[in-house]
Amino acid sequence: MATRGKLTVVEGMAISEAIAANWDEIYNFQARPGDVLIATYPKSGTTWMQEIVDLVVHDGDEQICQRGPIFERIPFIEFSHVMKPGMEEINAMPSPRILKTHLPVQLVPPSFWRHKCKVIYVARNAKDTLTSYFHFDKHVGIHPDPEPFEEYVRRFMKGDVGWGSWYDHVKDFWEARDKHNILYTFYEDIKKNPQQEIRKVAKFLGKELSEDVLNKIAKLTTFEVMKTNPMANASGFPKELVAQSEKCFMRKGKVGDWKTLFSAQQLEIFEADYKQQMSNTTLTFSDKI
Ligand code: A3P
């Protein structure tokens, strides 16, 4: 990769300089009543949930969901200065909009809470998130080089990666879930029982969908189908930002891929640190890590 962006710190969160440069406008983003926000730590299944939500909102109509690439149908707030759709286009979108963010709960633009917008959160277990993020950062221009993996593990544990600490992100959204209008979901649950989780999303969004439609959405959002759907696989991402987007957004889509990267020693260090960082929460992941 020719040039690589750097990380800086905004409000205690490590973030790409390209995002930090426009922080005031991002934080002051004007949500509207009825907007739906998909919030995640990076690499937790954001694109997957985006496609699910768009299909749910449109009653499983796959033709409507072919109207544009996923990042245009559901704009990414912090990236509105980095790529299209820009802030002006997002502001011009008709209500209700579906939007995406990776911001931690305390840095979500306050207008979302003021308007009591619905927020769908997806959490993914730490080791798979780290693994996916490591592969992603190899191909993405806005972040520093993630190599070597050993150093990346250290940085992840410290929160020295884009959008800061995974631990604080998942815990703080967990604590906020009853205070705000937040549906907290897990990547591993969607993988295990997609129909059930899609039903939860539909119910949260006030949609009554038949079992047939729920099954159809589950089929259209499997990894295999999304990978070959050019409107869902993020393959149209600007090449100057993501050299090979197919290797970033639709890589393997598995639970447990961390086993291909972590050495026994890294695992030991990571798990001891994990225990400590997660000791003050009731949040647990299905694989108990
Ligand atoms: P891997 O790198 O482990 O394969 P995000 O959209 O938040 O960037 O997350 C990307 C991760 O979600 C990638 O993980 C990607 O493969 C996975 N993913 C995307 N769509 C998926 C789907 N339909 N089913 C399962 N995993 C999916």
Boltz pocket constraint, residues with backbone or C-beta under 6 A from the ligand:
constraints:
  - pocket:
      binder: B
      contacts: [[A, 40], [A, 41], [A, 42], [A, 43], [A, 44], [A, 45], [A, 46], [A, 47], [A, 48], [A, 128], [A, 131], [A, 132], [A, 133], [A, 135], [A, 221], [A, 222], [A, 223], [A, 224], [A, 226], [A, 247], [A, 248], [A, 249], [A, 250], [A, 251], [A, 252], [A, 253], [A, 254], [A, 257]]
      max_distance: 6.0
